Amino acid sequence: RWANREEVTELADEAYAIRVLDALDAASPPAIRAHDGVKLV
């Protein structure tokens, strides 16, 4: 399924949504974030 930026945050858990949003912002270097598998910490 294709999704826009707004839908990504509604469809995926926070830890997964941020990966997709980071990929859409490919101009920045990859971010390293701590998470518990679902939520960012």
C-alpha distance matrix in Angstrom:
0.0 3.8 6.5 10.2 13.0 13.9 10.8 10.6 14.1 13.4 10.6 12.2 15.9 18.0 18.7 15.1 14.1 17.2 16.3 13.2 15.5 18.2 16.3 15.7 19.5 20.5 24.0 25.1 26.0 23.9 24.7 26.1 25.6 26.9 24.8 25.4 22.0 20.5 22.6 24.1 27.9
3.8 0.0 3.8 7.0 10.1 11.7 9.2 9.2 13.0 13.0 11.0 12.6 16.3 17.7 18.5 15.1 13.3 15.9 15.2 11.6 13.2 16.1 14.1 12.8 16.6 17.8 21.1 22.5 23.8 22.2 23.0 25.0 24.7 26.4 24.7 25.8 22.7 21.1 22.6 23.7 27.4
6.5 3.8 0.0 3.8 6.7 7.9 5.6 6.0 9.6 9.9 8.7 10.6 14.2 15.1 16.6 13.5 11.0 13.6 13.7 10.1 10.9 14.3 13.1 11.4 14.9 16.8 19.9 20.9 22.6 21.0 21.4 23.4 22.7 24.5 22.8 24.1 21.3 19.3 20.3 21.2 25.0
10.2 7.0 3.8 0.0 3.8 5.6 5.3 6.3 9.2 10.2 10.4 12.0 15.2 15.3 17.0 14.4 11.2 13.0 13.7 10.2 9.6 13.1 12.4 9.8 12.8 15.3 17.8 19.0 21.2 20.1 20.4 22.8 22.2 24.3 23.0 24.8 22.4 20.3 20.5 20.9 24.6
13.0 10.1 6.7 3.8 0.0 3.8 5.5 5.3 7.1 9.2 10.2 11.1 13.5 12.8 14.6 12.7 9.1 10.2 11.5 8.6 6.9 10.5 10.8 8.3 10.6 13.6 15.9 16.5 18.8 17.7 17.5 19.9 19.2 21.4 20.3 22.4 20.5 18.3 18.0 18.0 21.5
13.9 11.7 7.9 5.6 3.8 0.0 3.8 5.5 5.8 6.9 9.0 10.7 13.0 12.5 15.1 13.7 10.0 11.6 13.8 11.2 9.7 13.4 14.3 12.0 13.9 17.2 19.3 19.6 21.8 20.6 19.8 21.9 20.5 22.3 20.8 22.5 20.8 18.0 17.6 18.0 21.5
10.8 9.2 5.6 5.3 5.5 3.8 0.0 3.8 5.5 5.0 6.0 8.5 11.5 12.1 14.6 12.6 9.5 12.1 13.7 11.0 10.7 14.5 14.8 13.1 15.7 18.5 21.1 21.5 23.3 21.6 21.0 22.7 21.3 22.7 20.7 21.9 19.7 17.0 17.3 18.4 22.0
10.6 9.2 6.0 6.3 5.3 5.5 3.8 0.0 3.8 5.4 5.2 5.9 8.9 9.3 11.3 9.0 5.8 8.7 10.0 7.5 7.8 11.4 11.8 10.9 13.5 16.1 19.0 19.0 20.3 18.3 17.7 19.2 17.9 19.3 17.4 18.8 16.5 14.1 14.5 15.5 19.2
14.1 13.0 9.6 9.2 7.1 5.8 5.5 3.8 0.0 3.8 5.7 5.7 7.2 6.9 9.8 8.8 5.5 8.0 10.6 9.2 8.7 12.1 13.6 12.9 14.7 17.6 20.1 19.5 20.8 18.7 17.3 18.5 16.5 17.6 15.6 16.9 15.2 12.3 12.0 13.0 16.6
13.4 13.0 9.9 10.2 9.2 6.9 5.0 5.4 3.8 0.0 3.8 6.0 8.0 9.0 12.2 11.1 8.5 11.5 13.8 12.3 12.2 15.7 16.8 16.0 18.1 21.0 23.6 23.2 24.5 22.4 21.0 21.9 19.7 20.4 17.9 18.5 16.6 13.3 13.6 15.4 18.8
10.6 11.0 8.7 10.4 10.2 9.0 6.0 5.2 5.7 3.8 0.0 3.8 7.0 9.3 11.7 9.6 8.0 11.6 12.9 11.2 12.4 15.7 16.1 15.8 18.5 20.8 23.8 23.6 24.5 22.0 21.0 21.8 19.8 20.3 17.6 17.9 15.3 12.5 13.8 15.9 19.5
12.2 12.6 10.6 12.0 11.1 10.7 8.5 5.9 5.7 6.0 3.8 0.0 3.8 6.3 8.0 6.0 5.3 9.0 10.1 9.4 10.9 13.7 14.4 14.9 17.3 19.3 22.4 21.7 22.1 19.3 18.1 18.5 16.4 16.8 14.0 14.4 11.7 9.1 10.6 12.7 16.4
15.9 16.3 14.2 15.2 13.5 13.0 11.5 8.9 7.2 8.0 7.0 3.8 0.0 3.8 5.6 5.5 6.0 8.6 10.3 10.9 12.1 14.2 15.7 16.7 18.4 20.5 23.3 22.0 22.1 19.0 17.2 16.9 14.3 14.0 10.9 10.9 8.7 5.6 7.0 9.5 13.0
18.0 17.7 15.1 15.3 12.8 12.5 12.1 9.3 6.9 9.0 9.3 6.3 3.8 0.0 3.8 5.5 5.1 6.1 8.8 10.1 10.3 12.1 14.3 15.3 16.3 18.6 21.0 19.3 19.5 16.6 14.4 14.2 11.4 11.5 8.9 10.1 8.9 6.0 5.3 6.6 10.3
18.7 18.5 16.6 17.0 14.6 15.1 14.6 11.3 9.8 12.2 11.7 8.0 5.6 3.8 0.0 3.8 5.7 5.7 7.0 9.4 10.5 11.1 13.1 15.0 16.0 17.5 20.1 18.1 17.6 14.3 12.1 11.4 8.8 8.7 6.3 7.9 6.3 5.0 5.2 5.7 9.3
15.1 15.1 13.5 14.4 12.7 13.7 12.6 9.0 8.8 11.1 9.6 6.0 5.5 5.5 3.8 0.0 3.8 5.5 5.3 6.7 8.9 10.0 11.1 13.0 14.7 16.0 19.1 17.7 17.4 14.1 12.9 12.8 11.2 11.8 9.7 10.9 8.3 7.3 8.7 9.5 13.1
14.1 13.3 11.0 11.2 9.1 10.0 9.5 5.8 5.5 8.5 8.0 5.3 6.0 5.1 5.7 3.8 0.0 3.8 5.4 5.2 6.2 8.5 9.9 10.8 12.5 14.6 17.5 16.5 17.0 14.3 13.1 13.9 12.3 13.6 11.9 13.6 11.4 9.6 9.9 10.4 14.1
17.2 15.9 13.6 13.0 10.2 11.6 12.1 8.7 8.0 11.5 11.6 9.0 8.6 6.1 5.7 5.5 3.8 0.0 3.8 5.4 5.0 5.9 8.5 9.8 10.4 12.5 15.0 13.4 13.7 11.2 9.5 10.6 9.3 11.3 10.5 13.2 11.8 10.6 9.9 8.9 12.4
16.3 15.2 13.7 13.7 11.5 13.8 13.7 10.0 10.6 13.8 12.9 10.1 10.3 8.8 7.0 5.3 5.4 3.8 0.0 3.8 5.5 5.1 6.2 8.7 9.9 10.8 13.9 12.6 12.3 9.3 8.7 9.9 9.6 11.9 11.4 13.9 12.0 11.8 12.1 11.1 14.4
13.2 11.6 10.1 10.2 8.6 11.2 11.0 7.5 9.2 12.3 11.2 9.4 10.9 10.1 9.4 6.7 5.2 5.4 3.8 0.0 3.8 5.4 5.0 6.4 8.8 10.1 13.5 13.2 13.7 11.4 11.6 13.4 13.3 15.5 14.8 17.0 14.7 13.9 14.4 14.0 17.5
15.5 13.2 10.9 9.6 6.9 9.7 10.7 7.8 8.7 12.2 12.4 10.9 12.1 10.3 10.5 8.9 6.2 5.0 5.5 3.8 0.0 3.8 5.4 5.1 6.4 9.0 11.7 11.2 12.6 11.0 10.8 13.2 13.0 15.7 15.4 18.1 16.4 15.2 14.8 13.8 17.1
18.2 16.1 14.3 13.1 10.5 13.4 14.5 11.4 12.1 15.7 15.7 13.7 14.2 12.1 11.1 10.0 8.5 5.9 5.1 5.4 3.8 0.0 3.8 5.4 5.1 6.6 9.1 8.0 8.9 7.3 7.4 10.4 11.1 14.3 14.8 17.9 16.6 16.1 15.5 13.8 16.7
16.3 14.1 13.1 12.4 10.8 14.3 14.8 11.8 13.6 16.8 16.1 14.4 15.7 14.3 13.1 11.1 9.9 8.5 6.2 5.0 5.4 3.8 0.0 3.8 5.3 5.2 8.9 9.1 9.8 8.3 9.9 12.7 13.9 17.0 17.3 20.1 18.2 17.9 18.1 16.8 19.9
15.7 12.8 11.4 9.8 8.3 12.0 13.1 10.9 12.9 16.0 15.8 14.9 16.7 15.3 15.0 13.0 10.8 9.8 8.7 6.4 5.1 5.4 3.8 0.0 3.8 5.5 8.5 9.7 11.7 11.1 12.4 15.6 16.4 19.5 19.7 22.5 20.6 19.8 19.6 18.5 21.7
19.5 16.6 14.9 12.8 10.6 13.9 15.7 13.5 14.7 18.1 18.5 17.3 18.4 16.3 16.0 14.7 12.5 10.4 9.9 8.8 6.4 5.1 5.3 3.8 0.0 3.8 5.5 6.3 9.0 9.4 10.6 14.2 15.4 18.9 19.7 22.9 21.6 20.9 20.2 18.3 21.1
20.5 17.8 16.8 15.3 13.6 17.2 18.5 16.1 17.6 21.0 20.8 19.3 20.5 18.6 17.5 16.0 14.6 12.5 10.8 10.1 9.0 6.6 5.2 5.5 3.8 0.0 3.8 5.4 7.2 8.0 10.5 14.0 16.1 19.6 20.7 23.9 22.5 22.5 22.0 20.1 22.7
24.0 21.1 19.9 17.8 15.9 19.3 21.1 19.0 20.1 23.6 23.8 22.4 23.3 21.0 20.1 19.1 17.5 15.0 13.9 13.5 11.7 9.1 8.9 8.5 5.5 3.8 0.0 3.8 6.7 9.2 11.5 15.2 17.4 21.2 22.8 26.2 25.2 25.1 24.2 21.9 24.1
25.1 22.5 20.9 19.0 16.5 19.6 21.5 19.0 19.5 23.2 23.6 21.7 22.0 19.3 18.1 17.7 16.5 13.4 12.6 13.2 11.2 8.0 9.1 9.7 6.3 5.4 3.8 0.0 3.8 6.5 8.2 11.9 14.2 18.0 19.9 23.5 23.0 23.1 21.9 19.2 21.0
26.0 23.8 22.6 21.2 18.8 21.8 23.3 20.3 20.8 24.5 24.5 22.1 22.1 19.5 17.6 17.4 17.0 13.7 12.3 13.7 12.6 8.9 9.8 11.7 9.0 7.2 6.7 3.8 0.0 3.8 6.3 9.5 12.6 16.3 18.6 22.1 21.7 22.3 21.4 18.6 20.1
23.9 22.2 21.0 20.1 17.7 20.6 21.6 18.3 18.7 22.4 22.0 19.3 19.0 16.6 14.3 14.1 14.3 11.2 9.3 11.4 11.0 7.3 8.3 11.1 9.4 8.0 9.2 6.5 3.8 0.0 3.8 6.7 9.7 13.2 15.3 18.7 18.0 18.9 18.3 15.7 17.5
24.7 23.0 21.4 20.4 17.5 19.8 21.0 17.7 17.3 21.0 21.0 18.1 17.2 14.4 12.1 12.9 13.1 9.5 8.7 11.6 10.8 7.4 9.9 12.4 10.6 10.5 11.5 8.2 6.3 3.8 0.0 3.8 6.3 10.0 12.3 15.9 15.9 16.6 15.4 12.5 13.9
26.1 25.0 23.4 22.8 19.9 21.9 22.7 19.2 18.5 21.9 21.8 18.5 16.9 14.2 11.4 12.8 13.9 10.6 9.9 13.4 13.2 10.4 12.7 15.6 14.2 14.0 15.2 11.9 9.5 6.7 3.8 0.0 3.8 7.0 9.8 13.3 13.7 15.1 13.9 10.9 11.7
25.6 24.7 22.7 22.2 19.2 20.5 21.3 17.9 16.5 19.7 19.8 16.4 14.3 11.4 8.8 11.2 12.3 9.3 9.6 13.3 13.0 11.1 13.9 16.4 15.4 16.1 17.4 14.2 12.6 9.7 6.3 3.8 0.0 3.8 6.5 10.2 11.1 12.0 10.4 7.2 8.0
26.9 26.4 24.5 24.3 21.4 22.3 22.7 19.3 17.6 20.4 20.3 16.8 14.0 11.5 8.7 11.8 13.6 11.3 11.9 15.5 15.7 14.3 17.0 19.5 18.9 19.6 21.2 18.0 16.3 13.2 10.0 7.0 3.8 0.0 3.8 7.1 9.0 10.4 8.8 6.0 5.6
24.8 24.7 22.8 23.0 20.3 20.8 20.7 17.4 15.6 17.9 17.6 14.0 10.9 8.9 6.3 9.7 11.9 10.5 11.4 14.8 15.4 14.8 17.3 19.7 19.7 20.7 22.8 19.9 18.6 15.3 12.3 9.8 6.5 3.8 0.0 3.8 5.5 6.7 5.5 4.2 5.1
25.4 25.8 24.1 24.8 22.4 22.5 21.9 18.8 16.9 18.5 17.9 14.4 10.9 10.1 7.9 10.9 13.6 13.2 13.9 17.0 18.1 17.9 20.1 22.5 22.9 23.9 26.2 23.5 22.1 18.7 15.9 13.3 10.2 7.1 3.8 0.0 3.8 5.5 5.7 6.6 6.9
22.0 22.7 21.3 22.4 20.5 20.8 19.7 16.5 15.2 16.6 15.3 11.7 8.7 8.9 6.3 8.3 11.4 11.8 12.0 14.7 16.4 16.6 18.2 20.6 21.6 22.5 25.2 23.0 21.7 18.0 15.9 13.7 11.1 9.0 5.5 3.8 0.0 3.8 6.2 7.9 9.7
20.5 21.1 19.3 20.3 18.3 18.0 17.0 14.1 12.3 13.3 12.5 9.1 5.6 6.0 5.0 7.3 9.6 10.6 11.8 13.9 15.2 16.1 17.9 19.8 20.9 22.5 25.1 23.1 22.3 18.9 16.6 15.1 12.0 10.4 6.7 5.5 3.8 0.0 3.8 6.9 9.4
22.6 22.6 20.3 20.5 18.0 17.6 17.3 14.5 12.0 13.6 13.8 10.6 7.0 5.3 5.2 8.7 9.9 9.9 12.1 14.4 14.8 15.5 18.1 19.6 20.2 22.0 24.2 21.9 21.4 18.3 15.4 13.9 10.4 8.8 5.5 5.7 6.2 3.8 0.0 3.8 6.3
24.1 23.7 21.2 20.9 18.0 18.0 18.4 15.5 13.0 15.4 15.9 12.7 9.5 6.6 5.7 9.5 10.4 8.9 11.1 14.0 13.8 13.8 16.8 18.5 18.3 20.1 21.9 19.2 18.6 15.7 12.5 10.9 7.2 6.0 4.2 6.6 7.9 6.9 3.8 0.0 3.8
27.9 27.4 25.0 24.6 21.5 21.5 22.0 19.2 16.6 18.8 19.5 16.4 13.0 10.3 9.3 13.1 14.1 12.4 14.4 17.5 17.1 16.7 19.9 21.7 21.1 22.7 24.1 21.0 20.1 17.5 13.9 11.7 8.0 5.6 5.1 6.9 9.7 9.4 6.3 3.8 0.0
